[in-house]
């Protein structure tokens, strides 16, 4: 028998590119857990979310961050949200399920998605080349999120600060997604 040990690793682990003052990097240890609100028990689930995170479930198309900045809630649909937080161990779903005490359905999405954080003065110009969402601050405020397509790949774009965006796409096309964003940055540099 071999003494090999397999260790899971995000598809973009260690990805970090700089274009002057603009940075494109993969967040370290980012866990993504989906929350589905049970039909007929939405109010109970929303109360459990408020108790667990000390923030209300955001309106659709928006996100909110806990006061200690450790956890983000993204509202993707009437009955679905993502919880994003740093978690170096493979028990993210169990942690969220324990906090919600059975009031909502939870599924670990960490391995299904790849994440990139794009920040700096070239962030919006680079995204405008490949993203069909109007990212102007008047239309896409801080904490806004949208599902879109970037270079023929499904994506979620979230504006987390004035010049900072969190980008999510399928982990199966992670390297192509990172390449598309990186190439767009090169083109606006």
C-alpha positions in Angstrom: 0.0 0.0 0.0 1.1 3.5 -0.8 1.4 6.2 1.8 -0.1 8.9 -0.4 -2.5 11.3 1.0 -4.9 13.3 -1.2 -5.6 16.8 -0.2 -8.3 18.9 -1.8 -7.4 22.3 -3.1 -9.5 25.0 -4.8 -8.9 25.2 -8.5 -7.4 28.7 -8.4 -5.4 28.3 -5.1 -2.6 30.7 -5.0 -3.7 32.7 -8.0 -2.5 36.3 -7.6 -1.8 38.7 -10.5 -1.0 42.4 -10.2 -1.6 45.1 -12.8 -0.2 48.2 -11.3 -2.5 49.1 -8.4 -5.1 46.5 -9.5 -5.1 43.0 -8.0 -6.7 39.9 -9.3 -6.5 37.0 -6.7 -8.3 33.9 -5.5 -9.5 34.4 -1.9 -7.9 31.9 0.5 -10.1 29.3 2.2 -13.3 30.7 0.9 -16.3 28.5 1.7 -19.6 28.8 -0.1 -22.8 27.2 1.4 -26.2 27.6 -0.2 -29.3 28.1 2.0 -32.7 27.1 0.6 -35.7 28.4 2.4 -38.3 25.7 2.9 -41.7 26.3 1.2 -44.2 27.5 3.8 -41.5 28.0 6.5 -39.7 31.0 4.9 -40.4 33.3 7.9 -38.9 30.7 10.3 -35.8 30.4 8.1 -35.4 34.1 7.9 -35.6 34.4 11.6 -33.0 31.7 12.0 -30.7 33.5 9.6 -31.1 36.7 11.5 -30.3 35.0 14.8 -27.3 33.0 13.3 -25.6 35.9 11.6 -27.0 39.0 13.3 -28.1 40.4 9.9 -31.3 39.9 8.0 -31.5 38.0 4.8 -30.7 40.7 2.2 -33.1 41.6 -0.6 -32.8 39.8 -3.9 -29.8 41.0 -5.9 -27.9 42.2 -2.9 -25.6 41.0 -0.2 -24.8 42.0 3.3 -21.8 41.4 5.6 -21.7 40.6 9.3 -20.4 43.4 11.6 -17.1 41.5 12.1 -16.7 41.2 8.3 -16.3 37.4 8.6 -19.4 36.3 6.7 -21.3 37.5 3.6 -24.9 36.6 2.8 -25.8 36.8 -0.9 -29.5 36.7 -1.9 -29.7 34.9 -5.3 -33.4 34.2 -5.5 -36.6 34.3 -3.4 -35.8 31.1 -1.7 -32.0 30.9 -2.1 -28.9 32.6 -0.7 -25.2 31.9 -0.4 -23.2 32.2 2.8 -19.5 32.9 2.1 -16.9 32.8 4.8 -13.3 31.7 5.4 -13.1 28.0 6.3 -9.9 26.0 5.9 -11.6 22.8 6.9 -14.1 20.7 4.9 -17.0 21.2 7.3 -18.4 24.5 6.1 -21.9 23.1 5.5 -22.1 21.5 8.9 -21.1 24.8 10.5 -23.9 26.7 8.8 -26.5 23.9 9.3 -25.7 24.0 13.0 -26.2 27.8 13.2 -29.6 27.5 11.4 -30.8 24.6 13.6 -32.8 22.9 10.8 -34.7 26.0 9.8 -33.3 25.9 6.2 -31.7 23.4 3.8 -28.0 23.8 3.4 -25.6 22.5 0.7 -21.9 22.9 0.5 -21.1 24.7 -2.8 -17.4 25.3 -2.2 -16.2 22.8 -4.7 -18.7 23.8 -7.4 -17.6 27.4 -7.6 -14.3 29.2 -8.1 -13.8 32.7 -6.8 -11.7 35.7 -7.8 -11.4 39.0 -6.1 -10.7 42.0 -8.4 -9.8 45.3 -6.8 -8.2 48.5 -7.8 -8.7 51.3 -10.4 -8.8 49.0 -13.4 -11.4 46.6 -11.9 -14.5 48.2 -13.4 -12.9 48.9 -16.9 -11.7 45.3 -17.1 -15.1 43.9 -16.1 -17.0 46.2 -18.5 -15.2 44.5 -21.4 -16.5 41.0 -20.5 -19.6 41.5 -18.3 -23.0 42.4 -19.6 -24.1 44.0 -16.3 -24.1 47.8 -16.0 -21.4 48.2 -13.4 -21.6 52.0 -13.1 -21.8 52.9 -9.4 -25.2 54.6 -10.1 -26.6 51.3 -11.3 -24.5 48.7 -9.4 -24.0 49.9 -5.8 -21.8 48.4 -3.2 -23.4 45.1 -2.0 -25.1 44.6 -5.4 -24.9 41.1 -7.0 -26.0 39.8 -10.3 -25.9 36.6 -12.3 -24.4 37.1 -15.7 -22.2 35.7 -18.4 -18.6 36.5 -18.8 -16.8 35.3 -21.9 -19.5 32.6 -22.4 -19.2 31.3 -18.8 -21.9 31.7 -16.2 -20.8 34.0 -13.4 -22.0 35.9 -10.3 -20.5 39.4 -9.9 -20.7 41.1 -6.5 -19.5 44.6 -5.8 -18.0 44.5 -2.3 -16.4 47.9 -2.1 -15.9 51.0 -4.2 -13.4 49.4 -6.6 -13.6 45.8 -5.5 -15.6 42.9 -7.0 -16.0 39.3 -6.0 -16.5 37.0 -9.1 -17.8 33.5 -8.9 -17.9 31.0 -11.7 -18.1 27.2 -12.2 -15.0 25.5 -10.8 -15.0 23.2 -13.9 -13.9 26.2 -16.0 -11.9 28.0 -13.4 -8.7 28.4 -15.4 -10.6 29.7 -18.4 -12.5 32.1 -16.2 -9.3 33.4 -14.6 -7.7 33.7 -18.0 -10.6 35.8 -19.4 -10.5 38.2 -16.5 -6.7 38.4 -16.6 -6.7 39.0 -20.4 -9.3 41.8 -20.0 -7.1 43.4 -17.3 -4.1 43.2 -19.7 -6.2 44.9 -22.4 -7.1 47.9 -20.2 -3.6 48.2 -18.6 
